């Protein structure tokens, strides 16, 4: 899956959160706003685009 595909269904604020890599990030939002989608996309982004291992060592 390409980076474009990973980010395609996200709104601007979600896309910013997914691609944020310069330190801690707090995701604070109300019910039904896409927090789980954002976190899931961030994990996929970190594994695919940043090369972070997906399994525990």
PyMOL Python script that loads the backbone (N, CA, C, O; Angstrom):
from pymol import cmd

cmd.read_pdbstr("""\
ATOM      1  N   UNK A   1       0.851  -1.163   0.000  1.00  0.00           N
ATOM      2  CA  UNK A   1       0.000   0.000   0.000  1.00  0.00           C
ATOM      3  C   UNK A   1       0.907   1.239   0.000  1.00  0.00           C
ATOM      4  O   UNK A   1       1.862   1.304   0.774  1.00  0.00           O
ATOM      5  N   UNK A   2       0.625   2.184  -0.829  1.00  0.00           N
ATOM      6  CA  UNK A   2       1.453   3.379  -0.924  1.00  0.00           C
ATOM      7  C   UNK A   2       1.049   4.418   0.111  1.00  0.00           C
ATOM      8  O   UNK A   2      -0.017   4.325   0.720  1.00  0.00           O
ATOM      9  N   UNK A   3       1.922   5.417   0.304  1.00  0.00           N
ATOM     10  CA  UNK A   3       1.620   6.497   1.246  1.00  0.00           C
ATOM     11  C   UNK A   3       0.348   7.220   0.841  1.00  0.00           C
ATOM     12  O   UNK A   3      -0.457   7.591   1.695  1.00  0.00           O
ATOM     13  N   UNK A   4       0.162   7.421  -0.461  1.00  0.00           N
ATOM     14  CA  UNK A   4      -1.039   8.106  -0.949  1.00  0.00           C
ATOM     15  C   UNK A   4      -2.291   7.321  -0.570  1.00  0.00           C
ATOM     16  O   UNK A   4      -3.296   7.913  -0.177  1.00  0.00           O
ATOM     17  N   UNK A   5      -2.239   6.002  -0.683  1.00  0.00           N
ATOM     18  CA  UNK A   5      -3.375   5.161  -0.322  1.00  0.00           C
ATOM     19  C   UNK A   5      -3.639   5.217   1.178  1.00  0.00           C
ATOM     20  O   UNK A   5      -4.792   5.267   1.604  1.00  0.00           O
ATOM     21  N   UNK A   6      -2.577   5.208   1.980  1.00  0.00           N
ATOM     22  CA  UNK A   6      -2.732   5.273   3.433  1.00  0.00           C
ATOM     23  C   UNK A   6      -3.433   6.552   3.872  1.00  0.00           C
ATOM     24  O   UNK A   6      -4.219   6.540   4.819  1.00  0.00           O
ATOM     25  N   UNK A   7      -3.152   7.646   3.189  1.00  0.00           N
ATOM     26  CA  UNK A   7      -3.657   8.950   3.603  1.00  0.00           C
ATOM     27  C   UNK A   7      -4.919   9.379   2.869  1.00  0.00           C
ATOM     28  O   UNK A   7      -5.484  10.426   3.182  1.00  0.00           O
ATOM     29  N   UNK A   8      -5.369   8.594   1.903  1.00  0.00           N
ATOM     30  CA  UNK A   8      -6.453   9.023   1.010  1.00  0.00           C
ATOM     31  C   UNK A   8      -7.795   9.263   1.698  1.00  0.00           C
ATOM     32  O   UNK A   8      -8.521  10.168   1.288  1.00  0.00           O
ATOM     33  N   UNK A   9      -8.153   8.502   2.715  1.00  0.00           N
ATOM     34  CA  UNK A   9      -9.466   8.666   3.336  1.00  0.00           C
ATOM     35  C   UNK A   9      -9.469   9.590   4.544  1.00  0.00           C
ATOM     36  O   UNK A   9     -10.460   9.655   5.271  1.00  0.00           O
ATOM     37  N   UNK A  10      -8.370  10.305   4.765  1.00  0.00           N
ATOM     38  CA  UNK A  10      -8.243  11.125   5.965  1.00  0.00           C
ATOM     39  C   UNK A  10      -8.461  12.607   5.665  1.00  0.00           C
ATOM     40  O   UNK A  10      -8.162  13.087   4.572  1.00  0.00           O
ATOM     41  N   UNK A  11      -8.986  13.316   6.655  1.00  0.00           N
ATOM     42  CA  UNK A  11      -9.105  14.772   6.533  1.00  0.00           C
ATOM     43  C   UNK A  11      -7.750  15.382   6.887  1.00  0.00           C
ATOM     44  O   UNK A  11      -6.859  14.679   7.363  1.00  0.00           O
ATOM     45  N   UNK A  12      -7.595  16.674   6.659  1.00  0.00           N
ATOM     46  CA  UNK A  12      -6.296  17.336   6.841  1.00  0.00           C
ATOM     47  C   UNK A  12      -5.703  17.135   8.233  1.00  0.00           C
ATOM     48  O   UNK A  12      -4.519  16.819   8.354  1.00  0.00           O
ATOM     49  N   UNK A  13      -6.499  17.311   9.279  1.00  0.00           N
ATOM     50  CA  UNK A  13      -5.981  17.175  10.648  1.00  0.00           C
ATOM     51  C   UNK A  13      -5.536  15.734  10.938  1.00  0.00           C
ATOM     52  O   UNK A  13      -4.538  15.520  11.625  1.00  0.00           O
ATOM     53  N   UNK A  14      -6.273  14.755  10.417  1.00  0.00           N
ATOM     54  CA  UNK A  14      -5.887  13.354  10.591  1.00  0.00           C
ATOM     55  C   UNK A  14      -4.588  13.084   9.840  1.00  0.00           C
ATOM     56  O   UNK A  14      -3.690  12.425  10.365  1.00  0.00           O
ATOM     57  N   UNK A  15      -4.487  13.587   8.623  1.00  0.00           N
ATOM     58  CA  UNK A  15      -3.281  13.406   7.803  1.00  0.00           C
ATOM     59  C   UNK A  15      -2.071  14.010   8.522  1.00  0.00           C
ATOM     60  O   UNK A  15      -0.995  13.412   8.527  1.00  0.00           O
ATOM     61  N   UNK A  16      -2.237  15.179   9.122  1.00  0.00           N
ATOM     62  CA  UNK A  16      -1.152  15.810   9.877  1.00  0.00           C
ATOM     63  C   UNK A  16      -0.713  14.936  11.047  1.00  0.00           C
ATOM     64  O   UNK A  16       0.481  14.791  11.306  1.00  0.00           O
ATOM     65  N   UNK A  17      -1.678  14.357  11.748  1.00  0.00           N
ATOM     66  CA  UNK A  17      -1.361  13.488  12.891  1.00  0.00           C
ATOM     67  C   UNK A  17      -0.644  12.219  12.447  1.00  0.00           C
ATOM     68  O   UNK A  17       0.295  11.775  13.109  1.00  0.00           O
ATOM     69  N   UNK A  18      -1.071  11.639  11.351  1.00  0.00           N
ATOM     70  CA  UNK A  18      -0.461  10.401  10.850  1.00  0.00           C
ATOM     71  C   UNK A  18       0.984  10.626  10.444  1.00  0.00           C
ATOM     72  O   UNK A  18       1.836   9.781  10.715  1.00  0.00           O
ATOM     73  N   UNK A  19       1.275  11.736   9.806  1.00  0.00           N
ATOM     74  CA  UNK A  19       2.619  11.988   9.286  1.00  0.00           C
ATOM     75  C   UNK A  19       3.522  12.719  10.280  1.00  0.00           C
ATOM     76  O   UNK A  19       4.692  12.958   9.979  1.00  0.00           O
ATOM     77  N   UNK A  20       3.009  13.075  11.452  1.00  0.00           N
ATOM     78  CA  UNK A  20       3.802  13.752  12.480  1.00  0.00           C
ATOM     79  C   UNK A  20       4.834  12.784  13.035  1.00  0.00           C
ATOM     80  O   UNK A  20       4.473  11.710  13.517  1.00  0.00           O
ATOM     81  N   UNK A  21       6.124  13.146  12.976  1.00  0.00           N
ATOM     82  CA  UNK A  21       7.177  12.257  13.461  1.00  0.00           C
ATOM     83  C   UNK A  21       8.190  12.959  14.357  1.00  0.00           C
ATOM     84  O   UNK A  21       9.191  12.351  14.736  1.00  0.00           O
ATOM     85  N   UNK A  22       7.960  14.208  14.702  1.00  0.00           N
ATOM     86  CA  UNK A  22       8.979  14.970  15.426  1.00  0.00           C
ATOM     87  C   UNK A  22       8.730  15.056  16.930  1.00  0.00           C
ATOM     88  O   UNK A  22       9.032  16.084  17.536  1.00  0.00           O
ATOM     89  N   UNK A  23       8.200  14.033  17.532  1.00  0.00           N
ATOM     90  CA  UNK A  23       8.000  14.025  18.971  1.00  0.00           C
ATOM     91  C   UNK A  23       6.640  13.486  19.351  1.00  0.00           C
ATOM     92  O   UNK A  23       5.903  12.980  18.505  1.00  0.00           O
ATOM     93  N   UNK A  24       6.306  13.598  20.638  1.00  0.00           N
ATOM     94  CA  UNK A  24       5.018  13.095  21.109  1.00  0.00           C
ATOM     95  C   UNK A  24       3.828  13.777  20.431  1.00  0.00           C
ATOM     96  O   UNK A  24       3.924  14.913  19.965  1.00  0.00           O
ATOM     97  N   UNK A  25       2.730  13.071  20.389  1.00  0.00           N
ATOM     98  CA  UNK A  25       1.525  13.595  19.744  1.00  0.00           C
ATOM     99  C   UNK A  25       0.316  13.205  20.587  1.00  0.00           C
ATOM    100  O   UNK A  25       0.161  12.042  20.961  1.00  0.00           O
ATOM    101  N   UNK A  26      -0.535  14.174  20.884  1.00  0.00           N
ATOM    102  CA  UNK A  26      -1.772  13.927  21.617  1.00  0.00           C
ATOM    103  C   UNK A  26      -2.929  14.025  20.638  1.00  0.00           C
ATOM    104  O   UNK A  26      -3.084  15.029  19.944  1.00  0.00           O
ATOM    105  N   UNK A  27      -3.743  12.974  20.588  1.00  0.00           N
ATOM    106  CA  UNK A  27      -4.935  12.992  19.746  1.00  0.00           C
ATOM    107  C   UNK A  27      -6.126  13.111  20.682  1.00  0.00           C
ATOM    108  O   UNK A  27      -6.453  12.178  21.416  1.00  0.00           O
ATOM    109  N   UNK A  28      -6.768  14.267  20.646  1.00  0.00           N
ATOM    110  CA  UNK A  28      -7.879  14.567  21.534  1.00  0.00           C
ATOM    111  C   UNK A  28      -9.046  15.023  20.679  1.00  0.00           C
ATOM    112  O   UNK A  28      -8.960  16.041  19.993  1.00  0.00           O
ATOM    113  N   UNK A  29     -10.143  14.267  20.719  1.00  0.00           N
ATOM    114  CA  UNK A  29     -11.304  14.593  19.889  1.00  0.00           C
ATOM    115  C   UNK A  29     -12.530  13.905  20.462  1.00  0.00           C
ATOM    116  O   UNK A  29     -12.415  13.004  21.293  1.00  0.00           O
ATOM    117  N   UNK A  30     -13.688  14.327  20.022  1.00  0.00           N
ATOM    118  CA  UNK A  30     -14.944  13.774  20.497  1.00  0.00           C
ATOM    119  C   UNK A  30     -15.271  12.429  19.874  1.00  0.00           C
ATOM    120  O   UNK A  30     -14.526  11.900  19.050  1.00  0.00           O
ATOM    121  N   UNK A  31     -16.405  11.896  20.293  1.00  0.00           N
ATOM    122  CA  UNK A  31     -16.863  10.597  19.798  1.00  0.00           C
ATOM    123  C   UNK A  31     -17.160  10.666  18.301  1.00  0.00           C
ATOM    124  O   UNK A  31     -17.725  11.643  17.809  1.00  0.00           O
ATOM    125  N   UNK A  32     -16.773   9.620  17.597  1.00  0.00           N
ATOM    126  CA  UNK A  32     -17.100   9.513  16.178  1.00  0.00           C
ATOM    127  C   UNK A  32     -16.313  10.426  15.261  1.00  0.00           C
ATOM    128  O   UNK A  32     -16.745  10.702  14.142  1.00  0.00           O
ATOM    129  N   UNK A  33     -15.154  10.903  15.722  1.00  0.00           N
ATOM    130  CA  UNK A  33     -14.383  11.842  14.909  1.00  0.00           C
ATOM    131  C   UNK A  33     -13.219  11.206  14.154  1.00  0.00           C
ATOM    132  O   UNK A  33     -12.527  11.889  13.399  1.00  0.00           O
ATOM    133  N   UNK A  34     -12.995   9.905  14.347  1.00  0.00           N
ATOM    134  CA  UNK A  34     -11.951   9.212  13.597  1.00  0.00           C
ATOM    135  C   UNK A  34     -10.647   8.998  14.333  1.00  0.00           C
ATOM    136  O   UNK A  34      -9.602   8.856  13.698  1.00  0.00           O
ATOM    137  N   UNK A  35     -10.680   8.972  15.655  1.00  0.00           N
ATOM    138  CA  UNK A  35      -9.444   8.746  16.413  1.00  0.00           C
ATOM    139  C   UNK A  35      -8.858   7.367  16.119  1.00  0.00           C
ATOM    140  O   UNK A  35      -7.658   7.248  15.872  1.00  0.00           O
ATOM    141  N   UNK A  36      -9.675   6.342  16.142  1.00  0.00           N
ATOM    142  CA  UNK A  36      -9.187   4.989  15.872  1.00  0.00           C
ATOM    143  C   UNK A  36      -8.649   4.875  14.461  1.00  0.00           C
ATOM    144  O   UNK A  36      -7.613   4.246  14.245  1.00  0.00           O
ATOM    145  N   UNK A  37      -9.324   5.465  13.505  1.00  0.00           N
ATOM    146  CA  UNK A  37      -8.854   5.474  12.113  1.00  0.00           C
ATOM    147  C   UNK A  37      -7.498   6.155  12.018  1.00  0.00           C
ATOM    148  O   UNK A  37      -6.606   5.679  11.316  1.00  0.00           O
ATOM    149  N   UNK A  38      -7.344   7.263  12.721  1.00  0.00           N
ATOM    150  CA  UNK A  38      -6.090   8.009  12.695  1.00  0.00           C
ATOM    151  C   UNK A  38      -4.957   7.193  13.306  1.00  0.00           C
ATOM    152  O   UNK A  38      -3.868   7.128  12.738  1.00  0.00           O
ATOM    153  N   UNK A  39      -5.198   6.575  14.445  1.00  0.00           N
ATOM    154  CA  UNK A  39      -4.161   5.786  15.107  1.00  0.00           C
ATOM    155  C   UNK A  39      -3.783   4.566  14.279  1.00  0.00           C
ATOM    156  O   UNK A  39      -2.604   4.229  14.170  1.00  0.00           O
ATOM    157  N   UNK A  40      -4.766   3.909  13.700  1.00  0.00           N
ATOM    158  CA  UNK A  40      -4.501   2.749  12.844  1.00  0.00           C
ATOM    159  C   UNK A  40      -3.676   3.149  11.622  1.00  0.00           C
ATOM    160  O   UNK A  40      -2.727   2.458  11.251  1.00  0.00           O
ATOM    161  N   UNK A  41      -4.043   4.262  11.004  1.00  0.00           N
ATOM    162  CA  UNK A  41      -3.296   4.755   9.838  1.00  0.00           C
ATOM    163  C   UNK A  41      -1.884   5.151  10.243  1.00  0.00           C
ATOM    164  O   UNK A  41      -0.946   4.945   9.473  1.00  0.00           O
ATOM    165  N   UNK A  42      -1.712   5.717  11.437  1.00  0.00           N
ATOM    166  CA  UNK A  42      -0.387   6.110  11.911  1.00  0.00           C
ATOM    167  C   UNK A  42       0.504   4.888  12.091  1.00  0.00           C
ATOM    168  O   UNK A  42       1.677   4.916  11.719  1.00  0.00           O
ATOM    169  N   UNK A  43      -0.038   3.824  12.655  1.00  0.00           N
ATOM    170  CA  UNK A  43       0.741   2.593  12.828  1.00  0.00           C
ATOM    171  C   UNK A  43       1.159   2.045  11.467  1.00  0.00           C
ATOM    172  O   UNK A  43       2.319   1.679  11.277  1.00  0.00           O
ATOM    173  N   UNK A  44       0.225   1.985  10.520  1.00  0.00           N
ATOM    174  CA  UNK A  44       0.550   1.506   9.170  1.00  0.00           C
ATOM    175  C   UNK A  44       1.608   2.398   8.512  1.00  0.00           C
ATOM    176  O   UNK A  44       2.518   1.895   7.852  1.00  0.00           O
ATOM    177  N   UNK A  45       1.493   3.707   8.687  1.00  0.00           N
ATOM    178  CA  UNK A  45       2.456   4.662   8.133  1.00  0.00           C
ATOM    179  C   UNK A  45       3.845   4.420   8.727  1.00  0.00           C
ATOM    180  O   UNK A  45       4.841   4.414   8.002  1.00  0.00           O
ATOM    181  N   UNK A  46       3.909   4.222  10.040  1.00  0.00           N
ATOM    182  CA  UNK A  46       5.200   4.000  10.701  1.00  0.00           C
ATOM    183  C   UNK A  46       5.863   2.712  10.221  1.00  0.00           C
ATOM    184  O   UNK A  46       7.082   2.665  10.053  1.00  0.00           O
ATOM    185  N   UNK A  47       5.073   1.677  10.003  1.00  0.00           N
ATOM    186  CA  UNK A  47       5.619   0.403   9.539  1.00  0.00           C
ATOM    187  C   UNK A  47       6.047   0.498   8.079  1.00  0.00           C
ATOM    188  O   UNK A  47       7.156   0.089   7.733  1.00  0.00           O
ATOM    189  N   UNK A  48       5.187   1.028   7.226  1.00  0.00           N
ATOM    190  CA  UNK A  48       5.465   1.026   5.789  1.00  0.00           C
ATOM    191  C   UNK A  48       6.410   2.135   5.346  1.00  0.00           C
ATOM    192  O   UNK A  48       7.325   1.889   4.561  1.00  0.00           O
ATOM    193  N   UNK A  49       6.202   3.340   5.832  1.00  0.00           N
ATOM    194  CA  UNK A  49       6.972   4.469   5.329  1.00  0.00           C
ATOM    195  C   UNK A  49       8.241   4.750   6.132  1.00  0.00           C
ATOM    196  O   UNK A  49       9.229   5.230   5.577  1.00  0.00           O
ATOM    197  N   UNK A  50       8.223   4.457   7.424  1.00  0.00           N
ATOM    198  CA  UNK A  50       9.382   4.743   8.268  1.00  0.00           C
ATOM    199  C   UNK A  50      10.227   3.510   8.547  1.00  0.00           C
ATOM    200  O   UNK A  50      11.327   3.617   9.091  1.00  0.00           O
ATOM    201  N   UNK A  51       9.712   2.331   8.173  1.00  0.00           N
ATOM    202  CA  UNK A  51      10.478   1.102   8.344  1.00  0.00           C
ATOM    203  C   UNK A  51      10.590   0.606   9.774  1.00  0.00           C
ATOM    204  O   UNK A  51      11.509  -0.147  10.095  1.00  0.00           O
ATOM    205  N   UNK A  52       9.675   1.012  10.632  1.00  0.00           N
ATOM    206  CA  UNK A  52       9.677   0.549  12.017  1.00  0.00           C
ATOM    207  C   UNK A  52       9.116  -0.866  12.046  1.00  0.00           C
ATOM    208  O   UNK A  52       8.096  -1.151  11.418  1.00  0.00           O
ATOM    209  N   UNK A  53       9.781  -1.741  12.772  1.00  0.00           N
ATOM    210  CA  UNK A  53       9.368  -3.143  12.823  1.00  0.00           C
ATOM    211  C   UNK A  53       7.983  -3.280  13.420  1.00  0.00           C
ATOM    212  O   UNK A  53       7.646  -2.599  14.388  1.00  0.00           O
ATOM    213  N   UNK A  54       7.185  -4.156  12.846  1.00  0.00           N
ATOM    214  CA  UNK A  54       5.801  -4.332  13.295  1.00  0.00           C
ATOM    215  C   UNK A  54       5.651  -5.336  14.425  1.00  0.00           C
ATOM    216  O   UNK A  54       4.604  -5.373  15.071  1.00  0.00           O
ATOM    217  N   UNK A  55       6.646  -6.132  14.676  1.00  0.00           N
ATOM    218  CA  UNK A  55       6.554  -7.149  15.716  1.00  0.00           C
ATOM    219  C   UNK A  55       7.391  -6.813  16.927  1.00  0.00           C
ATOM    220  O   UNK A  55       8.327  -6.015  16.856  1.00  0.00           O
ATOM    221  N   UNK A  56       7.044  -7.428  18.035  1.00  0.00           N
ATOM    222  CA  UNK A  56       7.834  -7.237  19.265  1.00  0.00           C
ATOM    223  C   UNK A  56       9.136  -8.018  19.151  1.00  0.00           C
ATOM    224  O   UNK A  56       9.195  -9.060  18.499  1.00  0.00           O
ATOM    225  N   UNK A  57      10.164  -7.505  19.787  1.00  0.00           N
ATOM    226  CA  UNK A  57      11.465  -8.198  19.761  1.00  0.00           C
ATOM    227  C   UNK A  57      11.833  -8.731  21.103  1.00  0.00           C
ATOM    228  O   UNK A  57      12.892  -9.339  21.257  1.00  0.00           O
TER     229      UNK A  57
END
""", "prot")
cmd.dss("prot")
cmd.show_as("cartoon", "prot")
cmd.util.cbc("prot")
cmd.orient("prot")
